[in-house]
Amino acid sequence: MNLIKNTLKGIFFVFGIMLGVRIFKNRKSDDMLYQEADIEPEIEKSTIVMKSQSLSSDLNNRQKRIIELIKEYGQVEMKLLRREFPDVTSRTLRRDLTKLSDENLIYKEGSTKAATYYLN
């Protein structure tokens, strides 16, 4: 019984690998067609637009204001954010910056207290 079970597992494993390779090759050839024609697939463009629209709706007003400040000044530091939002704790501002960074809207240079944030 174990021999049959192990044999079937092996067969399904090999079949899965073969199927994965075939899918990968087909995907690669589709990408090559787009490259040869020098066009981008329409689905990817619309997905990007929809994603950026949904991101802005997921942001709270403070996070949107942080983005505006970075656009205005080219960069922001925690010192500026604490002045801009005096009633908000540093921890909350760091959470906002982390969310914006996780969403790839901004990036950070420097370490904790000396960090500077820029738009992506």
KETORSE-413177 format. One line per field, with one value per residue: x, y, z of N, C-alpha, C, O, CB in turn. Coordinates in pm, 1 decimal, padded with zeros to 6 digits. Atoms other than C-alpha are relative to their C-alpha. Glycine has a CB too. Example, Ala and Ser with C-alpha at 12.3 -4.5 7.8 and 13.67 -1.06 7.14 Angstrom:
REM residues 2
n_east = c(00089.0 / -00082.0) $
n_north = c(-00119.0 / -00119.0) $
n_up = c(00000.0 / -00006.0) $
ca_east = c(01230.0 / 01367.0) $
ca_north = c(-00450.0 / -00106.0) $
ca_up = c(00780.0 / 00714.0) $
c_east = c(00090.0 / -00077.0) $
c_north = c(00120.0 / 00109.0) $
c_up = c(00000.0 / 00073.0) $
o_east = c(00193.6 / -00026.1) $
o_north = c(00118.1 / 00219.8) $
o_up = c(00066.5 / 00089.9) $
cb_east = c(-00099.2 / 00041.4) $
cb_north = c(00002.7 / 00046.2) $
cb_up = c(00124.6 / -00141.5) $
This chain:
REM residues 120
n_east = c(00082.5 / -00090.5 / -00069.6 / 00093.5 / 00018.1 / -00122.8 / -00009.1 / 00095.4 / -00055.1 / -00107.8 / 00058.6 / 00063.1 / -00107.8 / -00059.8 / 00103.0 / 00008.4 / -00117.8 / 00014.8 / 00104.8 / -00056.3 / -00095.7 / 00077.3 / 00063.8 / -00106.7 / -00043.6 / 00105.9 / -00000.3 / -00120.0 / 00019.3 / 00093.5 / -00077.1 / -00086.2 / 00084.6 / 00020.7 / -00125.7 / -00025.5 / 00094.0 / -00025.6 / 00122.9 / 00026.6 / 00134.3 / 00097.6 / 00044.3 / -00095.1 / 00015.9 / 00120.5 / -00021.4 / -00083.0 / 00084.2 / 00095.7 / -00072.3 / -00036.6 / 00121.8 / 00044.1 / -00094.2 / 00031.2 / 00121.0 / -00034.4 / -00079.3 / 00075.8 / -00031.3 / -00135.1 / -00092.5 / 00007.7 / -00070.0 / -00143.6 / -00036.9 / -00001.0 / -00118.8 / -00118.1 / 00005.2 / -00029.0 / -00137.9 / -00092.1 / -00035.5 / 00042.4 / -00062.0 / 00092.1 / 00011.2 / 00101.8 / 00130.1 / 00045.3 / 00048.9 / 00122.1 / 00104.8 / -00040.4 / 00085.0 / -00018.8 / -00122.9 / -00105.9 / 00025.6 / 00104.6 / -00061.0 / -00084.6 / 00090.4 / 00044.3 / -00113.2 / -00019.8 / 00105.1 / -00029.9 / -00116.2 / 00046.6 / 00079.2 / -00096.5 / 00025.4 / -00116.9 / -00111.3 / -00071.8 / -00146.4 / -00051.8 / 00050.1 / 00117.7 / 00021.5 / -00055.1 / 00061.9 / 00062.1 / 00094.8 / 00015.1 / 00099.9 / -00048.4) $
n_north = c(-00119.9 / -00115.2 / -00007.1 / -00062.7 / -00137.8 / -00073.4 / -00006.2 / -00102.8 / -00130.3 / -00029.6 / -00030.6 / -00131.4 / -00097.3 / -00018.4 / -00062.9 / -00139.8 / -00070.8 / -00012.9 / -00098.7 / -00130.3 / -00037.9 / -00034.8 / -00129.8 / -00100.1 / -00021.1 / -00072.8 / -00136.8 / -00063.9 / -00028.5 / -00112.0 / -00120.7 / -00027.6 / -00057.6 / -00140.0 / -00071.5 / -00013.0 / -00097.2 / -00123.0 / -00045.7 / 00054.2 / 00057.1 / -00095.4 / 00036.7 / -00050.3 / -00144.4 / -00031.5 / 00045.6 / -00100.4 / -00116.8 / 00034.4 / 00016.1 / -00130.4 / -00064.3 / 00061.7 / -00036.5 / -00131.9 / 00008.0 / 00070.6 / -00087.1 / -00096.3 / -00139.5 / -00032.4 / 00063.4 / -00078.4 / -00126.1 / 00031.1 / 00007.5 / -00138.0 / -00066.8 / 00048.3 / -00062.8 / -00142.2 / -00023.1 / 00094.9 / 00098.0 / -00038.2 / 00064.7 / 00011.1 / -00131.5 / -00074.6 / 00064.2 / -00030.5 / -00139.0 / -00003.6 / 00073.5 / -00008.6 / 00082.0 / 00141.0 / 00053.0 / 00042.9 / 00141.0 / 00003.2 / -00050.1 / 00108.0 / 00099.9 / -00055.4 / 00008.1 / 00141.8 / 00041.4 / -00061.4 / 00071.6 / 00134.2 / -00015.7 / -00046.5 / -00138.5 / -00075.6 / 00081.9 / -00059.1 / 00002.3 / -00031.1 / 00082.8 / -00042.0 / -00142.3 / -00081.3 / 00047.1 / -00094.4 / 00073.1 / -00052.8 / 00068.6 / 00101.6) $
n_up = c(00000.0 / -00004.1 / 00128.0 / 00094.8 / -00043.8 / 00033.2 / 00145.7 / 00043.8 / -00038.5 / 00093.8 / 00130.9 / -00008.2 / -00014.6 / 00132.8 / 00082.1 / -00043.1 / 00051.0 / 00145.4 / 00024.5 / -00034.6 / 00104.6 / 00120.1 / -00025.2 / 00000.2 / 00138.7 / 00070.3 / -00050.7 / 00052.2 / 00142.3 / 00007.3 / -00029.1 / 00114.7 / 00104.6 / -00033.5 / 00018.7 / 00143.3 / 00054.7 / -00073.6 / -00065.0 / -00132.8 / -00006.9 / -00051.5 / -00134.4 / -00097.7 / -00012.3 / -00075.9 / -00136.7 / -00066.2 / -00025.0 / -00104.9 / -00124.8 / -00053.1 / -00046.5 / -00124.1 / -00104.9 / -00053.3 / -00080.6 / -00122.9 / -00085.7 / -00079.8 / 00035.8 / -00044.8 / 00094.5 / 00124.0 / -00026.4 / 00000.7 / 00142.1 / 00049.6 / -00054.0 / 00072.1 / 00132.8 / -00016.9 / -00044.2 / 00061.6 / -00102.8 / -00134.9 / -00115.0 / -00111.9 / -00063.2 / 00073.8 / -00021.3 / -00136.6 / 00002.4 / 00081.1 / -00072.1 / -00141.5 / -00086.9 / 00036.6 / -00060.1 / 00092.4 / 00033.5 / 00102.8 / 00123.6 / 00052.6 / 00059.5 / 00128.4 / 00092.6 / 00031.2 / 00093.6 / 00129.8 / 00052.3 / 00037.6 / 00122.4 / 00100.7 / 00037.6 / -00044.0 / -00047.3 / -00112.0 / -00000.6 / -00132.7 / -00109.3 / -00075.3 / -00028.4 / 00108.5 / 00124.0 / 00092.1 / 00083.6 / 00135.4 / 00082.7 / 00094.7) $
ca_east = c(00000.0 / 00283.0 / 00459.7 / 00152.0 / 00103.8 / 00467.8 / 00457.5 / 00146.4 / 00307.6 / 00610.8 / 00399.0 / 00197.3 / 00516.7 / 00672.6 / 00344.6 / 00327.9 / 00681.0 / 00611.6 / 00292.8 / 00474.6 / 00751.1 / 00495.3 / 00306.6 / 00634.3 / 00741.0 / 00402.6 / 00415.8 / 00769.7 / 00671.0 / 00374.6 / 00613.2 / 00844.7 / 00555.9 / 00483.6 / 00851.5 / 00881.3 / 00573.7 / 00701.2 / 00364.3 / 00248.1 / -00047.2 / -00360.5 / -00457.2 / -00139.6 / -00193.1 / -00547.3 / -00440.4 / -00176.7 / -00426.7 / -00683.4 / -00420.6 / -00302.9 / -00662.0 / -00742.2 / -00424.8 / -00524.7 / -00864.8 / -00695.1 / -00494.1 / -00618.8 / -00609.3 / -00285.1 / -00110.6 / -00236.1 / -00102.2 / 00237.4 / 00247.5 / 00158.0 / 00437.3 / 00691.6 / 00572.6 / 00599.4 / 00943.1 / 01092.1 / 01156.5 / 01040.4 / 01195.0 / 01026.5 / 01096.3 / 00881.7 / 00603.4 / 00591.8 / 00555.8 / 00287.8 / 00092.9 / 00149.0 / -00138.6 / -00014.4 / 00239.7 / 00572.4 / 00474.7 / 00159.7 / 00357.7 / 00607.8 / 00317.4 / 00189.2 / 00534.9 / 00568.2 / 00233.2 / 00327.8 / 00659.3 / 00491.2 / 00262.4 / 00575.4 / 00461.8 / 00767.5 / 01112.9 / 01337.9 / 01704.6 / 01896.8 / 01836.5 / 01560.8 / 01604.4 / 01804.1 / 01566.9 / 01456.7 / 01156.9 / 01117.7 / 00849.3 / 00898.6) $
ca_north = c(00000.0 / 00241.2 / 00155.6 / 00252.1 / 00568.3 / 00674.6 / 00592.4 / 00807.2 / 01092.3 / 01070.4 / 01067.4 / 01368.8 / 01548.4 / 01496.6 / 01590.2 / 01911.2 / 02007.2 / 01939.2 / 02145.0 / 02430.7 / 02430.3 / 02436.3 / 02727.0 / 02913.7 / 02862.6 / 02981.0 / 03288.8 / 03362.4 / 03336.1 / 03571.3 / 03824.6 / 03790.2 / 03863.2 / 04186.5 / 04282.1 / 04213.6 / 04422.0 / 04689.2 / 04709.2 / 04652.2 / 04426.8 / 04633.8 / 04441.9 / 04540.8 / 04910.5 / 04912.0 / 04713.4 / 04972.9 / 05258.2 / 05080.3 / 04999.1 / 05359.4 / 05481.8 / 05230.3 / 05321.1 / 05684.8 / 05585.1 / 05362.5 / 05652.7 / 05866.0 / 06246.9 / 06269.3 / 06024.2 / 06220.0 / 06539.8 / 06373.0 / 06294.2 / 06658.0 / 06779.6 / 06558.5 / 06692.1 / 07047.9 / 07019.4 / 06729.6 / 06545.7 / 06539.4 / 06457.7 / 06369.3 / 06718.4 / 06876.8 / 06622.1 / 06684.6 / 07058.7 / 06996.2 / 06755.7 / 06877.5 / 06671.4 / 06343.7 / 06124.5 / 06039.7 / 05672.9 / 05737.7 / 05941.3 / 05654.8 / 05414.3 / 05646.1 / 05661.7 / 05283.5 / 05235.4 / 05478.5 / 05299.5 / 04956.6 / 05085.6 / 05195.1 / 05555.9 / 05682.2 / 05555.9 / 05624.4 / 05719.0 / 05719.3 / 05563.8 / 05617.5 / 05974.4 / 06099.5 / 05947.4 / 06147.6 / 06042.4 / 06091.2 / 06011.5 / 05696.8) $
ca_up = c(00000.0 / 00088.5 / -00236.0 / -00439.6 / -00234.8 / -00279.4 / -00650.7 / -00697.0 / -00502.2 / -00729.3 / -01043.2 / -00927.9 / -00828.2 / -01171.2 / -01340.9 / -01134.5 / -01232.2 / -01600.0 / -01585.7 / -01412.3 / -01673.6 / -01953.5 / -01797.0 / -01740.7 / -02102.6 / -02232.5 / -02009.7 / -02122.7 / -02489.2 / -02428.6 / -02274.0 / -02572.9 / -02810.5 / -02624.3 / -02631.7 / -03005.6 / -03078.2 / -02835.8 / -02659.5 / -02307.4 / -02228.8 / -02164.3 / -01851.6 / -01674.5 / -01751.2 / -01618.8 / -01314.3 / -01234.2 / -01267.2 / -01051.8 / -00788.3 / -00757.9 / -00728.5 / -00456.8 / -00267.1 / -00238.1 / -00103.0 / 00158.7 / 00297.5 / 00583.6 / 00564.6 / 00761.7 / 00527.4 / 00225.9 / 00385.6 / 00439.2 / 00065.7 / -00011.1 / 00218.3 / 00043.7 / -00293.7 / -00163.2 / 00002.5 / -00194.9 / 00131.0 / 00492.8 / 00825.6 / 01151.2 / 01287.8 / 01014.8 / 01062.6 / 01438.8 / 01371.5 / 01108.8 / 01333.5 / 01692.0 / 01835.5 / 01683.3 / 01861.3 / 01700.3 / 01711.9 / 01506.5 / 01254.7 / 01223.1 / 01161.4 / 00888.0 / 00729.4 / 00751.0 / 00577.5 / 00300.6 / 00262.2 / 00256.7 / -00019.1 / -00213.0 / -00216.8 / -00028.7 / 00063.5 / 00358.4 / 00368.2 / 00692.5 / 01028.9 / 01281.3 / 01409.6 / 01112.3 / 00855.7 / 00553.8 / 00345.1 / -00030.4 / -00287.9 / -00492.7) $
c_east = c(00087.2 / 00073.7 / -00086.6 / -00016.2 / 00122.0 / 00018.0 / -00092.7 / 00049.9 / 00109.5 / -00051.8 / -00062.2 / 00104.2 / 00062.4 / -00098.6 / -00011.9 / 00116.0 / -00012.2 / -00103.9 / 00052.3 / 00096.8 / -00074.3 / -00066.6 / 00104.3 / 00046.0 / -00104.2 / -00002.4 / 00119.9 / -00017.1 / -00100.5 / 00072.6 / 00088.0 / -00080.4 / -00024.0 / 00127.0 / 00029.0 / -00090.3 / 00016.9 / -00128.2 / -00009.4 / -00140.1 / -00095.9 / -00042.1 / 00094.4 / -00013.6 / -00121.2 / 00013.8 / 00080.9 / -00082.9 / -00095.8 / 00070.4 / 00034.6 / -00122.6 / -00045.0 / 00094.7 / -00036.2 / -00126.6 / 00026.1 / 00076.3 / -00089.8 / 00046.4 / 00142.3 / 00103.7 / -00000.4 / 00075.2 / 00151.9 / 00050.5 / 00008.1 / 00123.7 / 00126.5 / 00003.0 / 00042.7 / 00148.1 / 00102.5 / 00043.2 / -00060.8 / 00081.3 / -00101.9 / -00023.2 / -00109.7 / -00139.1 / -00053.6 / -00050.3 / -00133.5 / -00118.2 / 00031.7 / -00081.3 / 00014.6 / 00133.0 / 00100.5 / -00023.1 / -00104.5 / 00054.7 / 00090.2 / -00085.0 / -00049.9 / 00110.8 / 00027.2 / -00104.3 / 00027.9 / 00118.8 / -00039.2 / -00080.5 / 00086.8 / -00030.0 / 00118.1 / 00112.7 / 00080.1 / 00150.1 / 00045.8 / -00062.3 / -00105.6 / -00016.4 / 00049.0 / -00063.1 / -00060.6 / -00085.5 / -00021.0 / -00112.9 / 00067.6 / -00031.1) $
c_north = c(00126.8 / 00017.9 / 00069.9 / 00148.1 / 00084.8 / 00014.6 / 00108.3 / 00140.2 / 00042.8 / 00039.5 / 00139.3 / 00110.9 / 00032.4 / 00070.6 / 00148.8 / 00082.3 / 00022.1 / 00105.9 / 00141.0 / 00050.4 / 00043.9 / 00137.1 / 00111.2 / 00030.9 / 00078.7 / 00145.8 / 00076.3 / 00034.5 / 00113.6 / 00131.7 / 00038.6 / 00060.0 / 00148.0 / 00080.7 / 00021.4 / 00105.0 / 00137.0 / 00060.7 / -00063.9 / -00060.4 / 00097.3 / -00030.5 / 00056.9 / 00150.5 / 00033.6 / -00044.1 / 00102.4 / 00123.1 / -00027.9 / -00010.5 / 00135.6 / 00075.7 / -00058.0 / 00034.2 / 00134.4 / -00002.3 / -00073.0 / 00088.7 / 00091.7 / 00141.6 / 00039.1 / -00058.2 / 00073.7 / 00132.2 / -00021.2 / -00006.9 / 00140.8 / 00075.8 / -00043.8 / 00059.2 / 00146.4 / 00026.0 / -00091.7 / -00110.8 / 00046.0 / -00078.3 / 00001.1 / 00135.4 / 00083.6 / -00058.6 / 00028.7 / 00144.1 / 00009.4 / -00064.2 / -00000.3 / -00089.8 / -00149.7 / -00047.9 / -00039.9 / -00142.8 / -00010.7 / 00049.9 / -00105.9 / -00109.3 / 00047.8 / -00011.8 / -00144.3 / -00047.6 / 00056.3 / -00068.7 / -00140.5 / 00003.1 / 00048.9 / 00140.4 / 00088.7 / -00097.8 / 00080.9 / -00011.6 / 00041.1 / -00088.5 / 00075.9 / 00151.4 / 00090.7 / -00035.5 / 00116.1 / -00081.1 / 00073.8 / -00074.0 / -00103.0 / 00043.3) $
c_up = c(00000.0 / -00131.7 / -00104.2 / 00032.8 / -00038.4 / -00150.4 / -00054.3 / 00036.0 / -00097.4 / -00136.3 / 00001.0 / 00014.2 / -00135.5 / -00092.8 / 00034.4 / -00051.7 / -00150.4 / -00034.5 / 00029.2 / -00105.6 / -00125.2 / 00015.9 / -00005.6 / -00142.0 / -00078.4 / 00043.6 / -00056.5 / -00147.7 / -00019.8 / 00025.5 / -00118.1 / -00114.8 / 00026.5 / -00023.0 / -00147.9 / -00062.4 / 00065.8 / 00055.5 / 00137.1 / -00000.5 / 00068.2 / 00143.1 / 00104.1 / 00018.4 / 00085.3 / 00144.4 / 00077.6 / 00034.2 / 00114.1 / 00134.8 / 00059.4 / 00049.8 / 00132.9 / 00114.4 / 00060.4 / 00084.1 / 00131.0 / 00097.6 / 00081.5 / -00035.9 / 00038.8 / -00096.1 / -00133.4 / 00016.1 / 00001.4 / -00144.0 / -00059.6 / 00048.5 / -00073.1 / -00140.4 / 00009.0 / 00029.8 / -00066.0 / 00094.2 / 00131.9 / 00101.5 / 00112.9 / 00067.4 / -00066.5 / 00024.8 / 00139.9 / 00009.8 / -00072.8 / 00072.6 / 00150.1 / 00093.9 / -00025.9 / 00057.6 / -00108.1 / -00045.2 / -00111.5 / -00133.4 / -00062.4 / -00063.3 / -00136.6 / -00104.3 / -00041.1 / -00099.3 / -00139.2 / -00066.2 / -00046.3 / -00129.2 / -00116.5 / -00051.3 / 00037.7 / 00031.2 / 00101.0 / -00022.4 / 00138.6 / 00105.8 / 00078.9 / 00016.5 / -00112.0 / -00134.6 / -00078.6 / -00095.8 / -00131.5 / -00070.5 / -00088.4 / -00140.6) $
o_east = c(00060.5 / 00100.0 / -00038.4 / -00016.2 / 00107.5 / 00065.1 / -00054.0 / 00037.7 / 00115.4 / -00001.9 / -00042.0 / 00086.4 / 00079.2 / -00060.1 / -00024.2 / 00097.7 / 00016.6 / -00084.0 / 00026.3 / 00095.1 / -00037.1 / -00064.4 / 00080.6 / 00065.7 / -00069.4 / -00018.1 / 00108.3 / 00025.9 / -00086.4 / 00048.9 / 00103.6 / -00030.2 / -00017.6 / 00120.6 / 00073.1 / -00047.5 / -00045.7 / -00149.3 / 00054.4 / -00229.1 / -00061.5 / -00065.2 / 00049.8 / -00002.4 / -00112.6 / -00040.2 / 00052.5 / -00071.3 / -00110.7 / 00014.5 / 00019.3 / -00114.0 / -00087.6 / 00051.5 / -00034.9 / -00140.0 / -00051.5 / 00093.4 / -00193.2 / 00142.8 / 00208.5 / 00201.7 / 00104.6 / 00142.3 / 00227.3 / 00157.6 / 00101.6 / 00184.5 / 00213.5 / 00109.8 / 00114.8 / 00208.7 / 00222.8 / 00088.5 / -00095.5 / 00130.7 / -00201.9 / -00133.8 / -00190.1 / -00236.0 / -00174.0 / -00144.7 / -00223.0 / -00232.4 / 00070.7 / -00032.3 / -00055.8 / 00234.6 / 00064.3 / 00003.1 / -00088.3 / 00022.7 / 00091.9 / -00047.4 / -00057.2 / 00085.8 / 00060.1 / -00072.0 / 00015.6 / 00121.8 / 00005.0 / -00079.7 / 00036.0 / -00000.4 / 00144.8 / 00090.5 / 00074.9 / 00200.4 / -00005.3 / -00153.1 / -00136.9 / -00103.6 / -00000.3 / -00009.3 / -00116.1 / -00043.6 / -00034.0 / -00149.1 / 00179.2 / 00001.2) $
o_north = c(00221.9 / 00130.5 / 00155.0 / 00232.7 / 00194.9 / 00118.0 / 00186.7 / 00233.3 / 00158.5 / 00133.4 / 00217.6 / 00220.6 / 00149.2 / 00160.2 / 00232.5 / 00195.9 / 00131.0 / 00185.3 / 00234.4 / 00168.5 / 00142.4 / 00218.8 / 00216.6 / 00147.2 / 00168.5 / 00234.9 / 00192.6 / 00141.0 / 00192.3 / 00230.6 / 00156.7 / 00146.5 / 00229.5 / 00193.6 / 00129.3 / 00179.7 / 00234.4 / 00181.7 / -00165.1 / -00007.8 / 00158.3 / 00061.9 / 00108.1 / 00199.4 / 00116.3 / 00020.3 / 00129.2 / 00176.5 / 00054.2 / 00031.7 / 00155.3 / 00149.5 / 00015.9 / 00042.5 / 00150.0 / 00077.9 / -00058.7 / 00051.9 / 00138.3 / 00158.7 / 00113.2 / 00008.2 / 00090.6 / 00177.3 / 00064.6 / 00045.3 / 00172.1 / 00151.5 / 00038.2 / 00094.3 / 00196.5 / 00115.0 / -00068.7 / -00216.7 / 00163.2 / -00188.0 / 00072.6 / 00164.3 / 00146.7 / 00015.3 / 00047.8 / 00172.4 / 00083.1 / -00021.3 / -00103.7 / -00127.4 / -00230.4 / 00020.9 / -00067.6 / -00177.1 / -00089.9 / -00005.0 / -00121.9 / -00165.1 / -00030.0 / -00052.5 / -00171.2 / -00120.6 / -00015.5 / -00085.7 / -00185.8 / -00093.4 / 00073.2 / 00172.9 / 00189.3 / -00218.3 / 00203.8 / -00114.8 / 00137.5 / -00167.4 / 00191.1 / 00210.5 / 00202.4 / 00000.3 / 00210.4 / -00187.0 / 00196.2 / -00185.1 / -00081.6 / -00027.9) $
o_up = c(-00073.5 / -00173.9 / -00178.9 / -00056.6 / -00091.5 / -00197.8 / -00140.9 / -00043.7 / -00138.8 / -00198.3 / -00091.8 / -00038.8 / -00170.6 / -00167.9 / -00054.9 / -00095.5 / -00200.0 / -00126.5 / -00046.6 / -00140.3 / -00189.0 / -00076.1 / -00064.5 / -00177.1 / -00155.0 / -00039.8 / -00095.0 / -00191.9 / -00113.3 / -00043.8 / -00148.9 / -00186.5 / -00065.5 / -00071.5 / -00187.5 / -00150.4 / 00024.1 / 00048.4 / 00165.8 / -00067.3 / 00169.4 / 00221.1 / 00206.8 / 00130.8 / 00176.1 / 00234.3 / 00194.3 / 00144.5 / 00204.6 / 00236.0 / 00179.9 / 00148.0 / 00221.7 / 00229.4 / 00182.5 / 00176.5 / 00225.5 / 00213.9 / 00033.5 / -00110.4 / -00033.9 / -00129.9 / -00195.5 / -00076.7 / -00044.5 / -00175.3 / -00133.3 / -00027.1 / -00102.2 / -00190.4 / -00077.3 / -00029.6 / -00053.4 / 00050.6 / 00146.6 / 00075.6 / 00106.9 / 00113.1 / 00002.1 / 00042.1 / 00157.0 / 00083.6 / -00031.4 / 00056.4 / 00204.4 / 00200.3 / 00034.8 / 00047.4 / -00222.4 / -00160.5 / -00204.3 / -00238.8 / -00184.4 / -00166.4 / -00231.7 / -00217.8 / -00156.6 / -00192.9 / -00238.5 / -00188.1 / -00151.9 / -00205.7 / -00225.9 / -00166.3 / -00028.1 / 00042.5 / 00103.4 / -00066.6 / 00195.7 / 00079.4 / 00048.7 / -00047.1 / -00127.9 / -00239.4 / -00022.1 / -00142.5 / -00134.9 / -00031.9 / -00135.7 / -00235.7) $
cb_east = c(-00094.0 / 00100.5 / 00038.5 / -00138.1 / -00023.8 / 00121.6 / -00034.6 / -00138.5 / 00055.8 / 00091.1 / -00106.0 / -00097.7 / 00107.0 / 00042.7 / -00135.9 / -00004.7 / 00129.0 / -00039.4 / -00124.7 / 00070.1 / 00095.3 / -00106.9 / -00072.1 / 00118.5 / 00027.3 / -00137.1 / 00002.8 / 00121.9 / -00047.5 / -00114.6 / 00085.9 / 00070.7 / -00134.2 / -00045.9 / 00115.0 / -00019.7 / -00143.6 / 00070.1 / -00125.4 / 00013.8 / 00002.3 / -00121.3 / -00009.5 / 00141.8 / -00012.9 / -00122.0 / 00070.5 / 00119.4 / -00077.8 / -00071.7 / 00126.5 / 00072.7 / -00110.5 / -00010.3 / 00142.4 / -00014.6 / -00110.9 / 00082.1 / 00097.9 / 00017.7 / -00098.9 / 00023.7 / -00037.0 / -00147.7 / -00046.6 / 00028.1 / -00102.6 / -00127.2 / 00013.9 / 00001.2 / -00142.6 / -00085.8 / 00008.1 / 00120.8 / 00155.8 / -00152.2 / 00133.4 / 00052.9 / 00134.7 / 00031.8 / 00011.0 / 00114.4 / 00103.1 / 00023.3 / -00012.5 / -00011.8 / -00144.3 / -00003.7 / -00032.0 / 00138.4 / -00047.6 / -00121.4 / 00080.2 / 00087.7 / -00120.5 / -00042.4 / 00125.6 / -00005.7 / -00139.0 / 00028.4 / 00110.7 / -00084.6 / -00116.1 / 00002.4 / -00128.0 / -00033.4 / 00090.4 / -00040.2 / 00060.4 / -00024.5 / 00115.2 / 00004.3 / 00069.3 / 00151.6 / -00107.8 / 00107.2 / -00134.3 / 00132.5 / -00079.0 / -00062.9) $
cb_north = c(-00000.4 / -00015.4 / -00140.7 / -00071.2 / 00005.4 / -00070.3 / -00136.8 / -00024.6 / -00005.0 / -00118.4 / -00105.6 / 00004.3 / -00052.6 / -00136.3 / -00071.2 / 00008.2 / -00078.4 / -00134.9 / -00030.6 / -00007.5 / -00117.3 / -00108.2 / 00000.3 / -00048.1 / -00134.7 / -00065.4 / 00001.1 / -00090.7 / -00126.3 / -00018.5 / -00020.3 / -00128.0 / -00074.9 / 00013.8 / -00076.0 / -00134.0 / -00049.5 / 00100.4 / -00034.2 / 00110.3 / -00134.4 / 00002.0 / -00152.4 / -00034.9 / 00064.6 / -00065.8 / -00136.1 / 00039.1 / 00039.4 / -00132.0 / -00082.6 / 00081.7 / -00014.2 / -00151.3 / 00003.4 / 00100.1 / -00069.7 / -00123.1 / 00082.5 / -00027.5 / 00094.9 / -00052.8 / -00147.9 / 00026.7 / 00060.4 / -00134.3 / -00086.6 / 00073.5 / -00028.9 / -00154.9 / -00010.8 / 00057.3 / -00016.7 / 00072.0 / -00017.0 / -00025.1 / 00071.8 / -00100.6 / 00074.2 / -00000.3 / -00151.5 / -00023.1 / 00092.8 / -00070.9 / -00146.7 / 00142.7 / 00039.9 / -00019.6 / -00121.1 / 00012.6 / -00078.0 / 00085.3 / 00128.5 / -00059.5 / -00027.8 / 00147.8 / 00061.0 / -00085.3 / 00046.5 / 00150.2 / -00008.0 / -00060.3 / 00098.2 / -00095.8 / 00051.1 / 00088.0 / -00046.8 / -00067.6 / 00094.6 / 00145.7 / -00043.8 / -00062.1 / 00037.8 / -00017.6 / -00105.0 / 00086.4 / -00019.0 / -00012.8 / 00100.8 / -00138.0) $
cb_up = c(00121.9 / 00113.6 / -00048.4 / 00003.0 / 00152.6 / 00059.7 / -00062.5 / 00063.5 / 00144.0 / -00013.3 / -00038.4 / 00117.6 / 00096.7 / -00060.5 / 00019.8 / 00150.9 / 00032.0 / -00062.6 / 00086.6 / 00133.7 / -00032.5 / -00028.5 / 00137.7 / 00084.2 / -00069.3 / 00025.6 / 00154.9 / 00019.7 / -00074.0 / 00101.2 / 00124.8 / -00046.2 / -00008.6 / 00144.8 / 00065.7 / -00070.1 / 00018.0 / -00089.3 / -00085.4 / 00110.7 / 00075.1 / -00088.8 / 00014.5 / -00042.0 / -00137.9 / -00063.3 / 00001.5 / -00088.9 / -00126.4 / -00033.2 / -00021.6 / -00106.2 / -00103.5 / -00016.6 / -00054.7 / -00112.9 / -00077.7 / -00032.2 / -00083.4 / 00153.2 / 00067.2 / 00142.9 / -00021.0 / -00038.9 / 00134.5 / 00074.0 / -00079.3 / 00044.6 / 00149.6 / -00006.8 / -00060.2 / 00111.8 / 00148.2 / -00050.4 / 00012.3 / 00020.5 / 00042.4 / 00101.4 / -00006.6 / -00150.6 / -00021.7 / 00101.3 / -00067.5 / -00133.6 / -00054.0 / 00046.7 / -00017.7 / -00155.8 / 00090.1 / 00065.8 / 00125.6 / 00043.1 / 00027.6 / 00111.8 / 00094.3 / 00016.3 / 00063.6 / 00127.6 / 00049.8 / 00016.6 / 00106.7 / 00112.3 / 00024.0 / -00116.6 / 00066.7 / 00124.4 / -00118.2 / 00132.3 / -00110.3 / 00033.6 / 00092.6 / 00133.7 / 00128.8 / -00007.4 / 00030.5 / -00077.0 / 00073.3 / -00080.1 / -00086.3 / 00028.4) $
